[in-house]
């Protein structure tokens, strides 16, 4: 029996290219209130030293909120875009590589709200998000991995308008799954 261990992927000078899909959801017991967060994050990074990659990620975010009060359901759907840095540190070599990941992003979003009377409202706003996770890269070959991580995401949305100026902060735990390629000489 032979066991192959993939090496070299997390060495200084390697390019990391890939992306993650995140999903988080929370529901309040009994009243139907809930939030769901879906994020698609393509990434490109560079290993600046062995086991530490830094780079940029782009987050396409959809946040859905539902609140029920006095037999009326209020819904808010937010679609956003943010770009920012990430850092990922791999703790070991081998076919399964545990890692810690940090990311943040700055951007904008638009939202549509309904349930207040018979009309819906739309607005645009700025967003800031930050995430931290612990996961593992499951090496498929010398150049590819499937990644899974448990992640905490915090998103702040700042609304401004002629009669409004307020912020909403949402924090959720969730699962992130991704596919990454390791490009090295």
C-alpha positions as CSV (number, residue, x, y, z in Angstrom):
1,X,0.0,0.0,0.0
2,X,1.3,3.4,-1.0
3,X,0.3,6.8,0.5
4,X,1.0,9.9,-1.5
5,X,1.3,13.2,0.3
6,X,0.9,16.4,-1.7
7,X,3.6,18.9,-1.1
8,X,4.7,22.3,-2.5
9,X,1.2,23.8,-2.8
10,X,1.6,26.1,0.2
11,X,5.2,27.1,-0.4
12,X,6.3,30.7,-0.9
13,X,5.7,31.9,-4.5
14,X,2.6,29.7,-5.2
15,X,-0.4,31.3,-6.6
16,X,-3.8,30.4,-5.1
17,X,-6.9,30.8,-7.3
18,X,-10.4,29.7,-6.5
19,X,-13.6,30.6,-4.7
20,X,-16.0,29.8,-1.9
21,X,-19.7,29.6,-1.5
22,X,-21.0,30.5,2.0
23,X,-24.5,29.9,3.4
24,X,-25.8,31.0,6.8
25,X,-29.3,31.0,8.2
26,X,-31.0,31.7,11.5
27,X,-34.6,31.4,12.4
28,X,-36.3,32.7,15.6
29,X,-38.4,30.1,17.4
30,X,-42.1,30.4,17.1
31,X,-42.7,33.6,15.2
32,X,-41.3,32.9,11.7
33,X,-38.6,35.6,11.8
34,X,-35.4,34.7,10.1
35,X,-32.3,35.7,8.1
36,X,-30.4,34.0,5.4
37,X,-27.0,35.0,3.9
38,X,-25.6,33.6,0.7
39,X,-22.1,34.7,-0.5
40,X,-20.1,33.7,-3.6
41,X,-16.4,34.7,-3.2
42,X,-13.9,34.3,-6.0
43,X,-10.3,34.7,-4.7
44,X,-6.8,35.1,-5.9
45,X,-3.8,35.1,-3.6
46,X,-0.1,34.6,-3.3
47,X,1.9,32.7,-0.7
48,X,4.2,35.4,0.7
49,X,5.9,32.9,3.0
50,X,5.4,29.1,3.3
51,X,1.8,28.3,4.5
52,X,0.6,32.0,4.4
53,X,-1.4,33.3,1.4
54,X,-2.6,36.8,1.1
55,X,-4.7,38.3,-1.7
56,X,-8.0,39.7,-2.8
57,X,-11.5,38.4,-2.8
58,X,-14.8,39.6,-4.3
59,X,-18.0,39.0,-2.4
60,X,-21.4,38.8,-4.2
61,X,-23.9,38.8,-1.3
62,X,-27.6,38.1,-1.0
63,X,-29.1,38.8,2.4
64,X,-32.8,38.0,3.0
65,X,-34.6,39.0,6.2
66,X,-38.2,38.1,7.2
67,X,-39.9,39.5,10.3
68,X,-43.5,38.8,11.2
69,X,-45.4,41.3,13.4
70,X,-49.2,41.8,13.9
71,X,-50.0,39.3,11.2
72,X,-47.9,41.2,8.6
73,X,-44.6,39.8,7.2
74,X,-41.9,42.3,6.5
75,X,-39.3,41.2,4.1
76,X,-36.0,42.7,3.0
77,X,-33.8,41.4,0.2
78,X,-30.3,42.9,-0.2
79,X,-28.0,42.2,-3.1
80,X,-24.4,43.4,-2.6
81,X,-20.9,43.5,-4.0
82,X,-17.7,44.0,-2.0
83,X,-14.0,43.7,-2.7
84,X,-11.2,43.4,-0.1
85,X,-8.2,41.5,1.2
86,X,-8.0,38.0,2.7
87,X,-5.3,36.0,4.6
88,X,-5.2,32.3,5.0
89,X,-2.7,30.3,7.1
90,X,-2.3,26.6,6.7
91,X,-1.2,24.8,9.9
92,X,0.3,21.7,8.3
93,X,1.2,19.8,5.1
94,X,-0.4,16.6,3.9
95,X,-3.6,15.5,2.1
96,X,-5.8,17.3,4.7
97,X,-4.6,20.8,5.6
98,X,-6.3,22.7,8.4
99,X,-6.3,26.4,8.0
100,X,-7.5,29.7,9.5
101,X,-9.0,32.3,7.2
102,X,-9.7,36.1,7.6
103,X,-11.4,38.3,5.0
104,X,-13.0,41.7,4.7
105,X,-14.7,43.7,2.0
106,X,-16.0,47.2,1.2
107,X,-18.7,47.9,-1.4
108,X,-22.3,48.8,-2.1
109,X,-25.7,47.1,-2.1
110,X,-29.3,47.7,-3.1
111,X,-32.3,46.4,-1.2
112,X,-36.0,46.0,-1.7
113,X,-38.4,45.9,1.3
114,X,-42.0,45.0,1.4
115,X,-44.8,44.4,3.9
116,X,-45.3,47.9,5.0
117,X,-48.7,48.7,3.5
118,X,-49.2,47.5,0.0
119,X,-46.0,49.0,-1.6
120,X,-42.4,48.1,-1.6
121,X,-39.4,50.4,-1.3
122,X,-35.9,50.3,-2.8
123,X,-32.7,51.8,-1.6
124,X,-28.9,51.7,-2.1
125,X,-26.4,51.7,0.6
126,X,-22.7,51.0,1.5
127,X,-21.6,47.8,3.0
128,X,-18.7,46.5,5.0
129,X,-18.2,42.9,5.8
130,X,-15.7,40.8,7.7
131,X,-15.3,37.1,8.2
132,X,-13.2,34.6,10.1
133,X,-13.2,30.9,9.7
134,X,-11.5,27.6,10.6
135,X,-11.4,24.9,7.9
136,X,-9.5,22.3,6.0
137,X,-8.3,21.9,2.5
138,X,-8.8,18.4,1.2
139,X,-6.1,17.9,-1.5
140,X,-7.5,16.3,-4.6
141,X,-4.1,16.4,-6.5
142,X,-0.9,18.3,-6.5
143,X,-2.7,21.4,-7.8
144,X,-6.3,21.3,-6.4
145,X,-8.3,21.1,-3.2
146,X,-11.8,21.1,-2.0
147,X,-12.2,23.3,1.1
148,X,-14.7,23.4,3.9
149,X,-14.8,25.8,6.8
150,X,-17.0,27.0,9.6
151,X,-17.2,30.8,9.4
152,X,-18.5,33.8,11.2
153,X,-19.7,36.6,9.0
154,X,-20.4,40.1,10.1
155,X,-22.0,42.6,7.7
156,X,-22.7,46.3,8.3
157,X,-25.0,48.2,6.0
158,X,-25.2,52.0,6.1
159,X,-28.3,53.5,4.7
160,X,-28.4,57.2,3.7
161,X,-31.2,59.2,2.1
162,X,-33.2,62.3,2.2
163,X,-35.0,61.3,5.4
164,X,-32.9,58.3,6.6
165,X,-29.4,57.8,8.0
166,X,-28.9,54.6,9.9
167,X,-26.9,51.4,10.0
168,X,-27.8,47.7,10.3
169,X,-25.3,45.1,11.5
170,X,-25.9,41.4,10.9
171,X,-23.7,38.6,12.3
172,X,-24.2,34.9,11.3
173,X,-22.3,31.6,11.7
174,X,-22.3,29.4,8.6
175,X,-20.6,26.9,6.4
176,X,-18.3,27.8,3.5
177,X,-17.3,25.3,0.8
178,X,-14.8,26.1,-2.0
179,X,-12.5,24.8,-4.7
180,X,-8.9,26.1,-5.1
181,X,-6.1,25.6,-7.5
182,X,-2.4,25.9,-6.5
183,X,-0.2,27.2,-9.3
184,X,3.5,26.8,-8.8
185,X,6.7,26.2,-10.8
